[in-house]
Amino acid sequence: MTGTWIALLLVASLVWAWLDALRAREQAIRHGRALCREAGVQLLDQTVSLHRLRVARRDGLPALVRRYAFEVSLDGSDRHRGHLDLGGHRLEAWSLPLPADAALAAEPAAPARLTRHG
């Protein structure tokens, strides 16, 4: 009987972890869209993926910090990398290329980046 309860608890834990990961990815896509809209670049939705997962202290307690990497387009025909960090389900840091600075840069392969680390 105890083995059945342990198995059910394990399955429930795996389902919870999977749903939490899906919810975090959806939040990353929402935050990415908002950040890209503000920066004037296009988020390529299908490129959002978990890049790194680590445990860090937030308010004295351990929390998962997920880094999602994605690609953006400045003019519809190029691709540049960006990322954002979610601490728990809160946006903590991000990095995006800037289209206005990219047009002024001498090297189009190296656009300026908007970065916030909190």
ABEGO torsion letter per residue (X at the ends): XAAAAAAAAAAAAAAAAAAAAAAAAAAAAAAAAAAAAAAGBBBBAAABBBABBBBBBBGGBBBBBBBBBBBBBAAGABBBBBBBBBBEABBABBBBBBAAAAAABABAABBBBBBBBX
